[in-house]
Amino acid sequence: ARKLRAKGRNEAAVQMLSDLLLAATEGKTEEEQVTSDLAPLYYEYGCALACAARRSHDDGGQRKKQKIVDDDDDSDDGKLAWQVLDQARCIYERTAEADDTDDASRRQSRSELARCCVQLGDLNFEDEEWGDAIVEYTNCVEVYEARGPPYDLDDDKRFTGALVGAALAYLRCRATDVVVGDGILVAPADETLDRAASLVAAAEKRLDRLLTRRATDDAADDDTKRDVCALAIEVQAAKDALLAAQDQDLP
């Protein structure tokens, strides 16, 4: 499925993973449908749906808001992507917190949980749901901080990307209070710029470490090196956006 997505065959990847998930869950109880061994399948299916939704959006389609709702309208890839990724997130979170999970499995589950949070944050960001994006990116950061180092290259990239995403989301809504759901306050308007600045500074520090690792880590293949370069561009864009916002706030 990942190879299909890499080739741009998103619909084929969605169909393949949909069939696999159906076969894996058909005839099973609700509890059996959300076991830890199915979490990777839910995650991959959610990512494929998200890619298909982005392709549809890029082609001129209009995606609906990604929110969990109790209806049968599963034709919207973006909404279904949110639901499936949230299912994966819940499974990984439950596994990470279970008393009988060994330390190695707990760390791995937290890494996978962070992956889910970033994907959910990206979906919300793309739909300009700034508050929800901030919550998900912040969840990712908090998961990594709770898990602690060492971080592999993928974790380091994801950690840095979440910091950048949260910073940019704060900058998008800096003139208003950041709220989610039924008016739950995430941050008052007068704090958004300071929070963005703190996140950009943290992202810069992590990026410096990533650039060093890219040059010295034998595990850094060409794809990883390209990803780090792309991340460096994102960090610089966030820094530029922050500076512009700070200039606008000068008396």
Salt bridges, closest charged atoms under 4 A:
GLU44 OE2 - ARG2 NH2 2.49
GLU44 OE1 - ARG5 NH1 2.98
ASP59 OD2 - ARG55 NE 3.39
ASP71 OD1 - LYS79 NZ 2.93
ASP73 OD2 - LYS64 NZ 2.66
ASP73 OD2 - LYS79 NZ 3.97
ASP86 OD1 - ARG89 NH2 2.79
GLU112 OE1 - ARG115 NH2 2.59
GLU126 OE2 - ARG54 NE 2.65
GLU126 OE1 - ARG63 NH2 3.27
ASP127 OD1 - ARG63 NH2 3.75
GLU136 OE1 - ARG89 NH1 2.95
ASP154 OD1 - LYS157 NZ 3.24
ASP155 OD2 - ARG147 NH1 3.13
ASP155 OD1 - ARG158 NH1 3.30
ASP156 OD1 - ARG206 NH2 2.50
ASP156 OD2 - ARG213 NH1 2.95
GLU191 OE1 - ARG195 NH2 2.88
GLU204 OE2 - LYS239 NZ 3.22
ASP217 OD2 - ARG213 NH2 3.38
ASP223 OD1 - ARG226 NH2 2.23
ASP227 OD2 - LYS157 NZ 2.99
ASP249 OD1 - ARG174 NH1 2.91
